[in-house]
Amino acid sequence: MNQNISHQVEKQAEAAQKFGKDGMDAMLRSFGTLSKASQAIAVEATDFAKQSFEHGTATLEKLAGVRSLDKALEIQTEYMKTSYERLVAQTTKMTELYQNLAKEMAKPFEGLVAQAQDQFAKAQDRAFKVVKDGVTKVEDEAGKAYDAAKDAA
């Protein structure tokens, strides 16, 4: 019996060690994804900032050459409208980048979660069997003791 328990403990330790290694591997893959996606997000944000600066500079150059208030208001209105549209498009693009980042970072862990759930279910089944076997032994011993007491009386 002790050898069986020792073997069980050894198997559980090996499984826990493998699970820990798999978890570390998944975490490293996830961080790799984070690194690549962060670079892409930074490039996108930098490009947008650069384009925004260029758009603002071009608008200021247009405004510098204007001779009428109506034309200045027209240029400013166009600038505001275009800036708003660009901002909405950029926000949508950045949202997609962050959503993809979250999905990609979670992928390495999907198998581990299923594995952990499976291991938990197996451990739970083993624990219930041990308890059931223990209760059965106690009942058998109690029955024997009762029979012995009844025979002695």
N, C-alpha and C positions, 0 to 999 in steps of 0.2 A: 504494500500500500504506500509506504513512504517513498519507494522508488518511483511509483506512478505519479505521486504528487511532485516529486523532484523533476521528473520528466515534463510534467505539465507546466511547472514554473519556468523551466528552461525554454520550452516552446513559446510561452507567453513573453518571456524576455526577448527572445529572438524576433518575435512578431512586433513587439514594441520598438525594438531597435530598427527594424526595417521600415516601420511606419514613420519613425522619426527621420530616417534618412530620406524617405520619399517626400516627407513634408519639407525638409530642407531643400531638396531638389526643386520642388514645386515653387517654393518661395524664391529661389534664385532665378528660375525661369520667369516668374512674375515680375521680379525686379528688373530683369532684362527687358521685358516688355515696357515697364514703366520708363526706363531710360530712353528707349527708342521713341516711344510716344511723346515723352516730354520734349525731346529734341524737335520732333515734328510740330508740336504745339508752339514751342518757342520760335521756330522759323516762321510759322503762320502768323503769330502775333507781331513779330518783327516786320514781316512784309506788309501787314496791314498798317502798322504805325508809319512805315516809310511811305506807303501809298497815300495815307491820310495827310502826311506832311506835304507831299508833292501836290496833292489836290488843293490843300489850303494855300500853298505858295502860288500856284497857278491862279487861284481865285483872287488873291491879293494883287497879283500883277494885272489881272483884268480890271480890278477896281481902281488901280492907280491910273489907268488910262481913260477912265470914264469922265464925261463932262456934264452928265445930267443925273439928277436924283432918281428919275425913273429907271434909267439903265443900271444904276448902282443897286437899287432895290431888286431889280430883275436878276442881277448876278448873285446877290446875297440869297435870294429865294431859291435859285437854282442850286447854289452851294448847299444850303440847308437840306433841300429835298434829296439831293444826291448823297450827302453825308448820312442822312437818316437811312436811306435804302442800303448803302454800303454797310452801315452798322448792323442793320437787321440781317443782312446776308452773312456778315462776319460772325455774328452771334450764333446763327444757325450752324455755320461751319464749325465753330469752336465747340458747340454743344455736341455735335456728332463726333468730333475728335475725342472729347472727354467720355462720351458714352462707349465708344469703341475701346478706349483705354480701360474702362472699368470691366467690360466684357472680356477683353484679352487677359487682364490681370487675374480674373477669376478662373479662367479655363484650367490652368495647371492644378487647381485645388478640387475640381469637380470629381475626379476619380478618387481622391483621398477621402472626400466626404462620404461617398458611397462605400468605400472600403471600411471606414470607421463605423458606419451604421451596420454593416455586415458583421464586423468583429464584435460590436456591442450586442447584437442579436444572438450571436453564437455564445458569447460569455454569459448572457442572461439565461440562455437555454441550459448551459452547463451548470450554472448556479442553482437553477430550479431543480435539476436532476439530483444534484448533491443534497439539497434540502429534502427532496422527496425520499431519496434513499435513506437519509438520516431519520426521517419521521417513521419510515417503514421499519427500520431497525429498532427504534424505540418502542414502537407498537408491538413488535415481535417479542422483545425482551420483557415488556410489561405483561404480555399474554403468558409467557413462560413463568414469570414470577407469580402471576395470579394462579396459574395452574398448580405450581409447586406449593403455594400457600394453601390452596384448596385441598390438595392431596394430603398435606401435613395435618390439616384440621380434622 
